[in-house]
Amino acid sequence: MTGPGTAAPLTEDLSRLAALHGVATSYSPSPDRTVEASATAVVSALAALGVDAGTPQAARAALAARERDLRARLLPPTVVCRTGTAPRALDALPEGTRLRVDTEQGGTRTIGPGEPRTAVGDLPPGVHRLTATTPEGRTAQAHLVVAPPRLPTPEGRSYGLLVQLYSLLSRRSWGMGDLGDLGELAAWAGRALGAGFVQVNPLHAAVPGPPTDPSPYRPSSRRFPDPVHLRVEDVPEFAHVEDRERVRALLDRAARLRETVLEKGAWIDRDAVWELKREALELVRAVPLGPGRQAAYRDFLAEQGEALRDHATWYALAEVHGPDWSRWPGGLRDPRSVDTARARVELMDRVDFHSRLAWLTDTQLTDAQRTAREAGMPVGLVHDLAVGVHPGGADAWAQQEYFAAGMSVGAPPDAFNARGQDWGLPPWRPDRLAESGYAPYRHLLRALFRYAGALRIDHVMGLFRLWWIPQGLPPTEGTYVRYDAEAMLAVLVLEASRAGAVVIGEDLGTVEPGVREALRERGVLGTSVLWFERDWDGDGRPLPPERWRPDCLATATTHDLPPTAARLSGDHVELRDRLGLSTRPLAQERAEAAADTGEWLALLTRLGLLSDADADVGTAEEAEVQAVHRFLLRTPARLIGVWLPDGVGDRRPQNLPGTWDQYPNWRLPIADPEGRPVTLEELAASPRLRALMDAVRESRAEEAEGDPE
């Protein structure tokens, strides 16, 4: 069938040209349905890749040029191989071609015409420089990515906690959870609960406000963390600020800000928190660093190099010209311009301030991961990588050549959203990534793995393809653009292996065939959420635990879904109806939700995980929540995640997709069933949370006893 906006069919030349550049001309929202992409979407995507296909003549000329280029090319810009194998790209080289590899370790390896090309796969893992010289004297150069075949499988099984860090307030927080709270949670969970990890929301640097977008999934930069998460008192220089009266005033204001959330029911106010912390950090910066701290800071500056200078420069310029670089004076829109270089010198003090903040935040993140590992956690902290960045933010400014101008990432229409989705994030250009040897992607991963025991990749399907939407058009007018998944996965495996880290892919929703298999082959774990795990190819009933996939993180819920107590009680249906999000009568929604929950409770009962005898553990709801998590331990999943708010009966989702001002997304503290905020200290003392974690630990112990190993 034909979708909207396709009155003018694609010409054969345009279709062939699109295929050669990885631009899809159709997509399948379901196995029995194919939707043709509009000519506008295809032409716009090609234009964002630097290809003019605006007229039939232009498309014909671009097709001829592309075909000539491919015929003449000896090597693609990036060649990928797994350790011990020969890159497939070398098969097309003429007989007698000589290869030279300059390794990233500083060595050189020459592979003569008579040697097997599998010798390339014997090189140490890394990103090297490959030069091919044919017998006729033609030469070509390419980046050579040599990566391990797969990530190692995590040893044993682990259970851990999932939490949105801002929502985790302690009695020392300044109005939102911070890295000191994260360290305390990790130390307690590891030592007292036997937890193996703590997963948090993306801690990427935000676009400054006010108002600041509270969503952690639309950051200014994914490479550098946000200093709003700093525990100011843990910065060594804070103790040496000379103006003690001003320090006391700051601490008093912080206490009042904390009390408005914990005692007066206010939402978390990120802008108020940052205003207070920034004032404190300005005082901290006035304190001279000791020799050791100064040396560590200089090392950080040298290690991060141009990327940090660009990041700090953007924030310094944003203080003067606003947080959208596309509205800055012309010369400042180019990070490499003379005007920008001059402004960097003029704003040197502010550039240093923002560089210092990046260092302090990196240091506290590293300390938090160290604390987690010292508490006995085999994984430690699991950080979250957002799909993309804000178009007006620091990364989009500093890396303009790598982003597709005029495009936004989203999702096509499907059975759940007939209008599709536009996430407002500019996509990376796959051609520019390949030409650079995937440099920005490599550096991003390396930065995150500095302080992560594992990395969750949001919408991991984006390593394969993304839905590009031309600016100004609805999501229905988009099309898929393909990335070199082999290269994206090779770089991911390479950097994660270097860090000794686990990788979890968020692969919920519509996933094209072959993606989960490719991820599993490379050792990337998937994500399985209980309520979605049904026998979709059979009777549609809840999937028995033994049929779950082992290579996954299994959870009862996520930040975008109702907490387990709300799901069990049906509160989530009432909430959606109150906010006008339901598309059907309330009675019908209630009945469907009750039927869904009833099927799961029936399965839990049949498995002996839920019975009348469980009444002595607390309320019926508590018994059901515990049974849900015992069920997760019955599956073969390698990681089991417990949503921390589930431990105290919180009923409010942290994010309600489809809402903006109607609901306080990303601004709610963890709360009890009545909505009263619960502090970190109260969490640690909560009998309900302790009972839930005891149920998880007992189930894990029972499983271990039954393990023949």
N, C-alpha and C positions, 0 to 999 in steps of 0.2 A: 504494500500500500504506500501511498505518498503522504508525507507529513506536510505541515503548514509551510507556506512560503516557497513552494517548489513548483510554481506554475511554469517556470522556465526550466526545462530539463537540462541536466548537465551534458555538455558535449563530450564526445569520446576523447578529444584532446585534453579537456579539462579533467576528466576522470583519470586518464593515464598520468597526467602531471601530478594530480593530487596523490595518487598511489606512490609515486616516486619520492614524494616528500613526506609520506606518512600521514597524510590528511585523509580521513575517512569520508566516503561519499554516501554512506548509509550506516545505520546501527540497528541492533535488535533489542528492544526493551524486553522481549520475551522470546522463547525459542520459536514460537509460531508466528512471529510478527517482525517485519523489516520496515524501517522508516527511512526514506531517502533524505539525505541532507540537502538543504537549499543551496542553490548556486551562490547566493550571497555569503553564506557561512563558509563555503569552500574557498571562494575568492578572497574573502577577508582573512582566513587563516593562512593562505598562501602569501598574501601581502605582508602579514606579520612575520613571515619567514623570509622576507626579502624577495619574493617572487611575484612579478606582475602578471596577473591572469585576468585583468579587468575587461579585456575584449577578446573575441575569438582569435584575432591575429596575434595578440600578446601571448595568449595561452599556447598557441602553436609554436611561437618562437621560443618561449620558455621551455616547452617540452623538448624541442630539438636541442637546445643548449644543455639541458639536464642529461639527455641521453648521450650527447657527445662527451660531457664531463665524466659520466660513469664509464664509458668505453675507454677513455684515456687514463683513468685513474688506476694506479698500481695498487694503492692501499687506501682503505678508509681512514679518516682522521684519527680514530681510536681503534686499536686492535685489542681484543680480549681473549684471554685463554685461562684455563684452569691449570693449576700446578700439575705437571706430568703429562700434559696433552699439548698438541700443536694447534695454534689458532686456525680456525677455518678460513679466515681471510687470506691466509698464505697459499691456499690451494690454487688461487687464480694467478699467482705469479708465474712468469715464464720459467721454463727449465733452465737451470744454471744460474739462477739469481742468488747473489750473495747477500747475507744479512749481517748487520752490525747492530748490537744492542748496547747502549750506554745506560747502565743501571742507575737507579736513584741512590744506590749505595756508593757510587763513584767508580765502579768497575766497568770493564768493556768486555763483551763477548762477541766473537765473530763466528758465524755459522756458514761454512763454505758450501758450494754446490753439491758436494758429495755427502754432506752430513744430513742426518734425519732432522726434519724441522721440529720434531718433538723436543729437540734440545732447547727450544724457546721456553717450553713449559718447565724445564729444569732450572730456570733462573729463580732467584729469590723472589718472594712476593713483593710487589711494589708497582709503581708507575714509572716505566722506563721510556727511553727514546729509541725507537726502531728505525733503522735506515735500510732500505732495500735497493740494491744496484743490479740491474739486469745485465746480461752479456753484451747488449748493445750500448750500455752506458747510461740508460735511463735510471733516474733515482727518485725515490719517494721516501718521505718521512712520516711517521705516525707515533702517537702515544701508544705504549704497550702496557696494558693492565694485566698483571699476573696475580691471580687470586687463588686462595685455597678452594678446593672443590665445594666445600660447604662449611658452615659454622658447626662447631661441635655441639652435640646434644647435651643440654644441661644435665648434670649428674643428679640422679634422684628426682624427687618431687619437692616442690616448695609451695607453701601457702603464704599469702601476704595481704597487706592492706592497700586499698585504693582510696585516695583522698585528693580533694582540691585544696591546695595549700592555703590559699587566702581564707578558706572557710574554717581553718583550724586555729582558733585563737586560744592562747594561754593567758594567764594572769600577767604575763610580761609583754604581750603583743601590743603594738601601737595601732590597734583598730583593725588589723587583719593578720592572718597567720604569716609567719616569717621563717627564715632559714634556721633560726634558733629553735623554733617550734618543730621544724622538720627533723633536726638532729635529736631533739628530745623524744619525739615520736619513734624514730628509728631505733634509738637506744633502748627504749622501753619495750617496743614490739619485739625486738630481737632477743632481749634478755629475759623478759617476763612471759612472752607469748610464744617464743620459738618461731617467730615469723621469719621468712626468708627474703622478703622484699617489701618496699613501700613504693607504690606507684603514685606519681603526682601529675598534675596538669602541666601544660607547657609553661615554662618559666621565662620565655623569650621576652626581650625588651619591647615594651609597648610604645605606641605612638603617643606622645605627651598630650595632655589635655590642658585645661579642662574644656569639655569633659573628655576623659580618657575612655576609649571603648573598653568596657570591662571584659570582653571576650578574650581569652588567652589564645584563641585560634586565628587572630588577625593582627599579628604583631608588626612592629616596625622592623625588627631584626630577629631572625631565628638563630644567628650565629652567636650573639651575645645575650647574656641574661639581664633581667630587669632589676635594677638596684632597689626598687620598692620592696623587694623581698629581704633586704638586709636586716639583720638584728643589729641595730646601731650600737647598743651597749657592748657587743662582742668585738667591735672594731677596736684594736688596742689603743689607738690614739684618742678615743673618746674619753678615757679616764684622765687624760692630760690636758683637756680643754681648760684654759685658764679662767674663763668667765663662768664660774660655778653657779652664780645666780641665774644666768641665762640657761644653763643646763637644767637647773631645778625647774625653771619655768617650762622648758620643753618637756620634761618628764611629767609634770603636772598636766600639761595639755594632752600628752599621750595617754595618761590615765583616764582623762575625761573622754577622749575619743574611744578608748576601749570600752568604757562604761556605757556609752551611748549604744553600742552594739550588744554588749552582754547583758546589760541591766534595763535598757530602755527600749529595746526592740527595733533599733535603727538598722538599716541595711549597711553593709560594708561600703565605705566611701573611699575608694582607692585614691581619688584626687586629694582628699583631706589628709590621708595617710602620707602621700608623697610630699605634699607641701610641708608637713611637719618634719619628715625625714630629710628632705633636701636642706632645710634650714639647719638641722643638726649636722648633716654631713659637710656643709660649708664650714662650720666651726671645726669639725674634725680635720678637714684638709689644711686648716691653718696651723695645725700641730706638725712640726717637722718629723719626718720619718727617721727612725734610728738607722744606723748603717746597714744592719741586716735586712730590715724592711725595705730600705731604699734599693738595695741590691736586688731583692726579689721583685720589686716593682719594675726596675729597669729590665730585668730578664723577661718579665711579662710583656713589656712594650716591644722588646726585640723579637720575641717569639710570635706575637700577633701581627706585628709589622703594619703594612699598608691597610689591611682590613680594619684594624683597631683605629688607625688614624682617620680613616673614612667614617667609621661609625661615630667617633667622638666629634668629628667635624660636623657631621649632619646634625647632631644634637645641639652643638654650639650655634650653628646657623639657624636651627629651628627656634631657638630662644629669641632670635632677632627677627626672623622673617616668617615664623609660623611653621606648623608641622606638615605642610604639604609642599614638597620641593617643586612641584609643577607650577606653583604660583610664585616662586622666588624670582628675583631679577635674572634675566637671561643668562648672564655669565656664570651664575652660581648653580645653574641646573646641571652643569657638567662638572663632575668631581675632579677632572683632570685639567680644568681651564686655569688660565692665569688669574682670573678673578677669584676663583676658589682658593688657589694657593696664597693669594694676597690676604684673603679673608681668614685663612687658617692662621697666618702669622698674627694678624690683628686680634684674633680671638684665641690666642695661644693659651691664655689662662683658663678659658672655658673648655677648650679642647683637652687640656690636662685634667681638669675636674672630671669630665665625663670618662676619660681614660682611667682615672683613678677609681671611679665608681665600678667600671667593668672589672678591674682587678680585685677590688674588695669583694664583689659578688662572686666572682670565680673562686676566690679563696674560701669563702664561707660554704659554697656548694661542694668544693673538694673536701672540706672538713666534715660536712654532713655525710658524704659518702664514706669517708674514713670511719666515722662514728658507727655507721650502719654495719660495716664489715667487722669492726672490732666487737660489735654486739653479737657476732656469730651469724650474721646474714650471709648466705652463700651468694646472693645476687646484690643486695643492697638497694640503692635507689634506682627506680625505673623512671626515666624522663620521657617526655612526650614531644614528638616532632610534629608541629603543625604542617598542614598541606602547603601553605604559602605565606606571603607577607602582604602587608598593606601597600597599595600602589603609591602612596605618598610618603612612605617611610624610608628608613635609612638603607636597607638592603636594596630596595628598588632604585634608589638614587645612586648608590655606589656601584651597583652591578647592572647598570642599564643595558649594556650590550647583551646580557644573558636573558633578558625578559622580553616577551612578545608584546610589543607596543599595541595598544588598542584592543587588547584581549583580556578576558576575565575567565577564571575557572569556575565551574559549577557542575551541575548534573542534568541530564536530559529528563524529559517527562517520563514518568513511570506510573505503575498502578497506585502508588501512594501519593504522588504529587503530579497532577496533570499539567502543571505549569512549569515543571522543572525547577532548578535552583541556580541562583547566581551568588557565589560566595565572595565576589569582589576582590579576588586575589589574582594578580597577573601571573601567567604561567612562564616557566623557563622555556627557552627555545632549545629544542633537542639538537638542532644543528650546531649551535654555538657551544653547547655543552660538549659535544663530541669533538669539536675543533680544539677545545681547551684541555682535552683529556679529563673532562668532568671536574675541573679544578674547583669551581665554587661548591659543588656537591661534596667533593672530598673534604674540603676545608670545613664545611658545615658539620659533617659527620665527626670529623676529628675533634672539633671544638666541643661537641656535645659529649663525646665519649671520654673527655677529660675527667668528668665527675659522674659518670653513669655506669652502673653495673649492668643495665639493660636499657634499651631504647624502644619505645613504642612508636610506630610510624602511623600517624593518622591517615586514613584513606590510602593504604599501601598500594591499592590498585593504580595510583598515580605514577608508580614506577613503570607502568606498562603503557597507560594512555590517560589523557585528561580531556574533559569536555571543555572546549574553547568557545567562548561566547563573544561575538563582536560587541564592543562598547555601544550602548544605546539601543541594543536589540534585546528582546526577551530570550530567556534560556531555550525556548523552543527553536530559536534560530542559530543554535550552536552546532558543532560537529566535533568528533573525536580526533585528536592528534596523537600519534603514536610516538613513544620514546623507545630507545634501544634498551629493552628490559635486560638483555644479557649483560650489557655494560653497567646499567644502574645496579643490578644485583651483584655484579663482580666487585664494584667499588664498595658497596655496602658490606659484603662479606670480608673484603680486604681490611677495611677500617675497623669493623667490629672484631675481627680476629686479632688485629694488632692490640686492641684494647682488652681482649679477653671478655667481651661483653655478649649478652644475649640480645636478640632482636625479636620483637613482637610486631606483627603486622595487623593493623585494624582492617579486617577484610569482611566487615558486615555489609549487608545489603546486596545489591546486584553486582555479581562478579563474573566477568567473562570467562568462558571455558579455558582451562589450562593455567590460569593464574595461581590458584591455590596449589596446584601440583608443582609449578615452577618454584614457588616460595618454599614449599616443603622440601623439595630436592636440594635447595641451597641452605636448609637448616633454619629458615625463618618461621617462627611460630605464628599461628593464626590466633583469632579471637572468637570465642564461642560464648554466647549469652544464653542462659537457660531458656528464657521464654521464646527464643527464636529457634531452638533446636527441636525440630519436629521432623517426622518422616515425610518430607515433602514429595518424595518420589513414590510413596506408598499411600497409607491411609491418613496421613497428616497428623497422626497422634504424637504426643510427646515422645522424643527419642529416648529409648532406654539407655542407661549410663554406659553399658558395655559397647554401644555403637557410636559413642562420641569419638572424635579423632584425638589421638594422644598428643599431637604436636600443636598445642594451643594453650592460651591462657583462658581458663573457664571462670566465668563470673555469673552472678545473679542479675546484675544490672550495670549501668554505666552512668556517666554524668549527664547524658542526653535522655535518660530513661527514668521512669518513676523509681524511687526507692522500693525495696522489697515489701515493706509494710504497706505502702500505698497500693502496690500492685495486688497484694493479697486482699486488701479491704475494699478495693475499687475506688479509693479516693482519687486516683489519677483521672478516672472518668468524670467525676464531679468537677474537678479542677478545669479540665478542658472544656466542659460544657459552660462553666461560669465565665470563661474567657472567650467564649464564642468560637472555639476552634473545632467543635464537633460538626460533622457534616450530616449526621443522622440524628433522629430523636433520641433523647437521653435514655429512655427505656430500652431502646434497641442496643445502644452502646453498653448499658449496664449488663444486659443479658449476655451479650457476646463476651464481655470481659469476665463475667462470672463463669461462663462455660469454659473459657480458656483456663482460668485459674483452677476450676473444679477438676479438669482433666489432669493437671499437674498434681494437685493434692491427692487425687485418687491413685496416681502412680506412686507417689511417696508412701501412701498407706500400704499399697500392695507390696512394696519393697521392704516394709517393716521399719521405715524411717519416721513414721508418724502414727501415733496411736493415742487412745484415751489416756494411756498411762503417762503420756508426756505432760499432762496437766500440772504435775508437780514441779516442772521447771520454770513456771511463771504463767503468763497468760497464754491463751491458745495461739495468739499471733506470734509470740516469742517461740513457741514450740514449732510453728510452721516455718518461721525464718531459719531456725536451727536445722530443721529437716531439709530445707532447700540446700543448705550448705553441706550437710552430710551427703546429700545426693551428688554434689559436685565432687566430693572426695571419692565417690564410687566410680566416677568416670576415669579414664586413663590419662586425663589432661596432665601435662607436666607442671603447669602452674595453676594455682587456685587463688583467685582474688576475692577478698571480702571488702565490699564497699563500706568504709568506716562509718558513715551515718546509719547504715543498717544495724550497727551494734547498739545504737541507742534508740532505735525506732523512729528515726526522722522520716517524715512523710513528704517532704518537699523536694522536688527535683532541683538540681543545681542549674539546669538549663532546660527550658521548654521550647524546643524548635518551633518556629512559626510565630514567635512573639518577640516584641522589642520592649515598648514602654508598658505593655499590659502586665508584665511579670518581671520580677527583679533577678533576671538571669545573671549568674556569676557574682552575685552580691549577698548570698545568704550564708550565715554561719551554720555550722552543724548544730542541730537542735533535737530536743526530745519529741515525743509524739504530740505534745501540746504546742510545739513551736518555740519553746524556751531554749535559748542558746546554751550549749554545753561546752565548757572549756576543756582544754587538753588535760588539765589536772582532774576534772570530773570524769572524763573519758577513761583515764587510767584507773579510776576507782569505781567505775560503773559495774555493778553486778550483772546487768544485762549483757554488756559487751564481754565481760569475762566469761559468762555462761556460753555465749556464742562461740568464742574462741576456744573454750574448753571442748565444745562439741566438735569443732574442727580438729583440734589436737587429738581427741579420742579417736575420731574416725581415721586420722592419719596413722595413729599407733596401731589400730586394728588392722589397717591395710598392711602395715609393715610386718605385723606378726604373721599375716597370711602370705607374705611374699616368699616364694621358695628360695630366693637368694639369701 
